[in-house]
Amino acid sequence: MPHDIKVLVVDDSAVVRKVFTEQLSKQKGIVIVGTAPDPYVARDKIVKLKPDVITLDIEMPRMDGITFLKKLMQYYPLPVIIVSSLTTKGSQLALEAISLGALEVISKPSAAYSVGDMSIQLAEKIRAVYGAKVRPLFSEKIDNKPVTDIGSKALAVTTNKIIAIGASTGGTEAIKKVLVQLPRNSPGVVVVQHMPAQFTASFAQRLDELCQMTVKEAQDGDTVSNGKVLIAPGNYHMLLKRSGARYFVIVKTGPLVHYQRPAVDVLFKSVARYAGANALGIILTGMGKDGAQGMLDMKKAGAVNIAQDEKSCVVFGMPKEAINIGAVDHVQDIDRIALKAISLLAAV
């Protein structure tokens, strides 16, 4: 790292600004260069202090975080981490912010979420987004055209197939790009995206409105079947199981894996065990190596795997690790992954 990561904290709460400054200053390689109570002050401090990363509250007086983010991404794009309350409204606004270019989301400290735990996770997210690719607003056209429905002959081939997807930093938009292109009768999909509790329900609801397939936050015992996408709930691991011809998921707590819960490796390892050659794995943008070993287990069990290419990744960490250990069969641009997945699954 050439220098300490310079962070600007933007939040209308003096308490939050103080806590973030105190806690993050304890983290190696991170320095708080300034704080701002609203976007107007933040604007001037960005020009003066040139931060590497911004933490941004959404609900603020004078100018809300969403409006500020739109302006920032259009004129001065920077890595932004959204800090939001654990409410339905807060979750929906956080997801809107991510669609506008924010890279990560974290929940504000609460009675159930200690300041210490939060600061460690926030520090990890700051390190993850530092130097990440930030695309200016309106810089790219997203193709939401779904792949043609799978024909009846090919559908028979894909009946017992499973698609397993893992992602982290930048993953919410990458997952959206893949899922909106999948046909309504696609094989069942199970997804792990590193995301806090509460936010995954809003994420699933948003995807359900956009996709041909039905998308929902997974509940313990949910069946995995054609036309359905299950998103692992925040703070819970999700595993695939099989009973006869029926695939289903279990959702449970447990130790963090790669500092994550849900963890991609937990899902992928269960897919390797219970789906084997009936599975197709997809690993998308994200920091670290979560999912790499699980994807290798899937390949050894007969699955075919796809990794997002470096050019289209926000952070090329997770796909790179999977590629490096020989777990990946195909490397694709994010806009080509859905088509490649369906062609592989439908091949007789």
N, C-alpha and C positions, 0 to 999 in steps of 0.2 A: 504494500500500500504506500503510495508516494507521500502521503501526508495524512494527518488525522481527518476523519470525515466531519465536515463542518455542517452542523444541523441548526436550522431555524425552527423554533416551536411557535406555532400560530394557534392561539386558543384564548377565548374571552375570559376564561376562569384563571384568576391569579393563583389559585391553589394548584391547578393542573400545571401551569407554567413553572411554578416553583418546584413541584414534585418531579416533573420531567427533567428539569435542569439539574436537580440534586442527584437523581438516580442515574441518568444517562452520563453524567460527568464521571461517575465511578467506572464506567465501561471503557476498557482499553480501546484506543483508536478512535474514540468519538469525542468531539468537543462541541458544546452548545455555544454557537457564536452570537446568538441573540434570541429574543422572544418578542412576540407581537400580540396585542390584545384583539386586533381585528385586521382585515385584509388591507386597509389603507396604510396602516403602520407597516404591515408586512411588505407591501409593495416597495416602500422606500428602503427597507432593510435588505431586501433581496438585491437591489441595485448596489447598495453600499457594501454589504457583507459577502455577497456571492456565495451563498450556501451550496453544499453538494446535495443535500436532502432537506425536504420540508415535512414536518408533521402538521397536519391540518385538521382542525375541528370543522364540522360542517355547519352546525347551528350557532351562528354568531350574529350580533347586532350590526347595524350599519350596512354590511354586505355579507350575505351568507357564503359559506364555503364553496357551494356549487358554482355560483356566479363568479367567484374569484378564480376557481379552478379553470373555468372556461377561458377566462382572460389570460391566465398564466400559461395554459397549454397552447394558446394561439400565438402569444407574443414572446414568451420566455419559458419554454418547456423545461421542467426539472423533475427529478424523481420525487414523488409525493406519496406519503403514507397517511391514510385517513384514520383519524382517531374519533370513534363514534360511540354513542351510548347504546346499550343493549336493549333497544326498543324496536318495535316493528318499523316505525318511521325512520329511526336512525339506521337500521339495516338497509332499508330501501334506498335512502339517500346515499349511503356508502357504496352501494352497487351502482347507482347512477354516476357517482364520482369515478369509479373504476372504469365505467364505459367511456368516460371523458378523458381518461389518461392516467388516473392515479394507479399506482402499482400494487399497493398493499392496503389492508385494513386491519385495525386492531381495536379492541374494545377498551373503553375507559375503565379505570380501576373501580371496583365495586366491592360490596361486602363479601361476595363470593370469589373475588379475583384480587389477590393481594398485589400491592404496589410493587413488591419485589419481583413476583412472577411476571407482572406486566412489563416491568422495565427490562428484564432479561429478554423477553420475546420481542419487545420493541427494538432493542439493540440488535437482535438477530435480523429483524426486518430491515433496519437501517443499513446493515452490512450487505444484505441481499440486494437492495435496490441501488446501492452506491455504484455508479458507473453503468447502470442498466440502460438499455435503449429506451428512450422516451420519444414517442412519435407525436409530432405536433398535431393538434386537433385539426380534423378534416384533411389529414395528409394521405389517407388511403381509403379506397373504396372496398367495402366488405361485400363479398358475394354470398348472399343468403339463399341462393337458389338450391333447393334440395336435389340430391341425387335421385334419379328416376326410381320408382318403387321396384323392389326385387321381384322378378318374374316368378310364376308359380313353381317352375322346375327348380330354379335357384333357391327359392324360399324353402323348399323341402330339404335342400342341402344344409341350409343355415338354421333349421329348427332348433337344434341342440347347441348352437353356438353362443358364445359369450364375448362381449367386448369389454375390456377392462382399461380404464383411463386413469392416469395419475398426473398431477400438476401442482405447482406451487406459485412462486412469484410470476405475475403476468398470466396466470393460468385461467382466471375466470373468463377473460376474453378469448383465449385460445380454445378453451372447452366450448364456448359458445360457437365459435367458428366451425368446429367439428360437428357439433350436435345439430345445428340448424341445417346442415347439408345431408344429414342422414334421413333416409326415407321412413315413412310412417310404419312400415313393416320390417324395419331393421331388427337384427338380433338384439336381445336384451343387453343393456349397458349398465355397468357399475362404475362409479366415479369417486375418486378421492381427490379433493382439492384442499390444500392447507388453508383453513379458514376458521375463525373463532365460532364458538357456539352462538346460536341465534341467527347469524348471518347466512348460514347454509339453507335455512328454510326460505328466506327471501330470494336467495340465489336460485333455488330450485323452482320457485314460483315464477320468477322472471324468465327462466329458460322454458318453462312449460308454455308460456304465452308466445314464445318465439319459434318453438320447434314443432316439427311434424309428429314426433314421438311424444308420449306422455312422460313428464318429468316430475319427480317428487323427492322430497327428503326421505331417506330410507328409515323404516321402522323395523324393529326386530321381527323376523319371520316373513318379511315381504318376499313375494315370489319374483324371480327374475325371468321375464318372458319377452317374446317379440313385441316390439313397439313400446317398451317401457325403459326409462332411465331412472336409476336410483343413485342419489347423491348422498355420500356419507355425512351424517350430522356432525357439526363441529364438536370437538372434545370427546368423540367416541370413535373407536376403531370399527371398521366394517369388514366382515369376512364373508366369503362365498361358501355355501355348503350345498350338498346334493342329497336328495332322498329319492331313490328310484330315478325317474326321468325328470324330476322337478328340482330346479335350482332355486335357492332362496338365500337370503342374507341373515347374518346375526350381527347385532349392533351391541357393543359392550365397551366398558371402560378397561383400563389396563395401563401399564407403564408407557411413558412416552417412548417412541421409537424414532431415532434421528431427531430428537427434540420435538416430535410431532405427535399429535393425536387429533384427527385420524392420520395414519401413516400409510403411504402408498405400498411400502414393502409388506405390511400386514395383509392388505388386500391381495396383492399380486401373488404372494406365497400361497394363500388359500385358493386362488384361481388355478395356480399350477397343480395343486393337490386334487381339486375336485372337478376341474374342467379339462385340464391337460391339453390334448391336441384340439379340443373343441373351442379353445380360447384364442382371441387376438388381443395383444397388448398394445397400448399407445401411451408413450411417455412424452410429456409436453414441458414447456418452459418452467424453470424453477432452479433455485439455488440448492447446492448440496448433492447428496447421492441417494436420497430416499427413492426407492423404486428400482434401482439398478439391480441389486441382488435378487429381488423378487421377480424381476423381468427375466433374469438369467435362469431362475428356477422354472419359469413358464416355458422358456425356449427348450430347456432340457426335457420338459414334459411333453413337447411336441407342438407348442403354440407358435404362432407367427407374430413378430413384433415390429412396431413402427415407432420411430423417434422423430420428433420435430427437428428440422434442420437449424443450424446456428443462425443463419441469416434472419429467419422469422421469429426466433426466440427473443424474449425480453432478457432472460438470463439462461445461458446455455449449460448450466450446471448439471441438472438431472439427466437430460438426454445425453450429454457428453460422457457422463460416468457409465451409463448403460451401454453406449457404443464402445467405450474403451475396454469393457470387460467381455465384449463379444455377445451381448444379449440381444442385439438389434439386427433384424433382417433387412429393413428398408428405412431410409432416411428421406423425409418428405417436407416440403414447404407446408405450412399450416393450412393453406387453402386447398391442398391436394390430398390431405390425409383421409378425409371421409371417403372420397372416391376410391382411393387405394384400398382402404379397409373393406369396403363393400365388394370390390373386385376380387380381393383375396378370399373373402368368406364365401362368395358365390361360386368360386372356381370348383369344378367337379373333379 
